[in-house]
Amino acid sequence: MQVQINTDHNIKGNEALAVQVRGVVQSALNRISDQTTRVGVHLSAESSLKSSQNDKRCMMEARLEGCQPIAVTHQAATLDQAVDGAADKLARLIGSTLGRRHDQKSRRTDPPPPGPKLAEE
């Protein structure tokens, strides 16, 4: 699973931040990472003032095999809280999406595709 991290002009992106965010994402999506091809993480702050509450925002977009991309957003007072909240939301959303997809496949009522015809003796 590839994790791509982007920041806005109010947040300084560095390698330590990238390692931390990748770790949170990989930990949250560990059990479903084989079906997730890529996760985009977008970190932003509504203002550059440190006194603003809940101004840190984390948006995560996951691309699953055979599905449209899905995205979640979480706002919090710190980047750590925003990333943790978004990762939890994304894990729940992916789990429910994959569960729904599995349920739909098991409920199919169309006949199976025709197999090769066997010669009768």
C-alpha positions as CSV (number, residue, x, y, z in Angstrom):
1,M,0.0,0.0,0.0
2,Q,1.4,3.4,-1.0
3,V,0.9,6.3,1.3
4,Q,1.3,9.8,-0.2
5,I,1.3,12.8,2.1
6,N,0.6,16.4,1.1
7,T,0.6,19.6,3.3
8,D,-0.6,23.1,2.8
9,H,1.4,26.3,3.2
10,N,0.6,26.5,7.0
11,I,2.1,23.1,7.8
12,K,5.7,22.3,7.3
13,G,6.1,18.9,5.9
14,N,9.3,17.0,6.9
15,E,10.5,13.4,6.9
16,A,9.6,12.9,10.6
17,L,6.0,14.0,10.0
18,A,5.8,11.7,6.9
19,V,7.1,8.7,8.9
20,Q,4.7,9.3,11.7
21,V,1.6,9.7,9.4
22,R,2.6,6.6,7.3
23,G,2.9,4.6,10.6
24,V,-0.6,5.7,11.7
25,V,-2.2,4.9,8.3
26,Q,-0.5,1.5,8.0
27,S,-1.4,0.6,11.6
28,A,-5.0,1.6,11.1
29,L,-5.4,-0.2,7.8
30,N,-3.2,-3.2,8.6
31,R,-5.8,-5.9,8.3
32,I,-7.2,-4.5,5.0
33,S,-4.0,-3.2,3.4
34,D,-3.9,-6.0,0.8
35,Q,-7.1,-4.5,-0.8
36,T,-6.0,-0.9,-0.5
37,T,-3.7,0.2,-3.3
38,R,-3.0,3.8,-2.3
39,V,-3.9,6.3,0.4
40,G,-3.5,10.0,-0.1
41,V,-3.2,12.1,3.1
42,H,-3.8,15.9,2.9
43,L,-2.9,17.9,6.0
44,S,-4.0,21.5,6.3
45,A,-4.6,24.3,8.9
46,E,-7.3,26.8,8.6
47,S,-5.1,29.5,10.0
48,S,-1.4,29.8,10.9
49,L,-2.3,31.0,14.4
50,K,-1.5,28.4,17.0
51,S,-4.3,29.6,19.3
52,S,-7.1,28.4,17.0
53,Q,-9.0,25.4,18.2
54,N,-9.9,22.5,15.8
55,D,-8.1,24.2,12.9
56,K,-6.0,21.2,11.9
57,R,-7.6,19.1,9.2
58,C,-6.7,15.7,7.8
59,M,-8.4,14.4,4.7
60,M,-7.6,10.8,3.6
61,E,-8.5,9.3,0.3
62,A,-8.2,5.6,-0.2
63,R,-8.2,3.7,-3.5
64,L,-9.5,0.2,-3.3
65,E,-9.2,-2.5,-5.9
66,G,-12.3,-2.6,-7.9
67,C,-14.0,0.4,-6.2
68,Q,-14.3,4.1,-6.6
69,P,-12.0,6.2,-4.3
70,I,-13.4,6.9,-0.8
71,A,-12.5,9.8,1.4
72,V,-12.9,11.0,5.0
73,T,-12.1,14.2,6.8
74,H,-11.3,14.9,10.5
75,Q,-10.7,18.2,12.2
76,A,-9.0,18.5,15.6
77,A,-6.8,20.8,17.7
78,T,-3.6,19.0,16.8
79,L,-2.2,17.3,13.7
80,D,-1.8,14.1,15.7
81,Q,-5.5,14.1,16.7
82,A,-6.6,14.9,13.1
83,V,-4.5,12.1,11.6
84,D,-5.6,9.6,14.2
85,G,-9.3,10.5,13.8
86,A,-9.2,10.4,10.0
87,A,-7.3,7.0,10.0
88,D,-10.0,5.5,12.3
89,K,-12.8,6.9,10.2
90,L,-11.1,5.6,7.0
91,A,-10.6,2.1,8.5
92,R,-14.3,1.9,9.5
93,L,-15.4,3.1,6.1
94,I,-13.2,0.7,4.2
95,G,-14.4,-2.1,6.4
96,S,-18.0,-1.3,5.8
97,T,-17.4,-0.8,2.0
98,L,-15.7,-4.2,1.7
99,G,-18.4,-5.8,3.8
100,R,-21.2,-4.4,1.6
101,R,-19.3,-5.5,-1.5
102,H,-19.0,-9.0,-0.1
103,D,-22.7,-9.1,0.8
104,Q,-23.7,-8.0,-2.7
105,K,-21.6,-10.7,-4.3
106,S,-23.1,-13.4,-2.0
107,R,-26.6,-12.3,-2.8
108,R,-26.3,-12.4,-6.6
109,T,-29.2,-14.3,-8.1
110,D,-28.1,-14.4,-11.7
111,P,-27.1,-17.8,-13.0
112,P,-23.5,-18.7,-13.2
113,P,-21.8,-18.3,-16.6
114,P,-22.1,-21.3,-18.8
115,G,-19.2,-23.7,-18.6
116,P,-17.7,-25.8,-21.4
117,K,-20.1,-28.4,-22.8
118,L,-19.2,-31.9,-22.2
119,A,-19.6,-34.4,-25.0
120,E,-22.3,-37.0,-24.1
121,E,-21.5,-40.6,-24.6
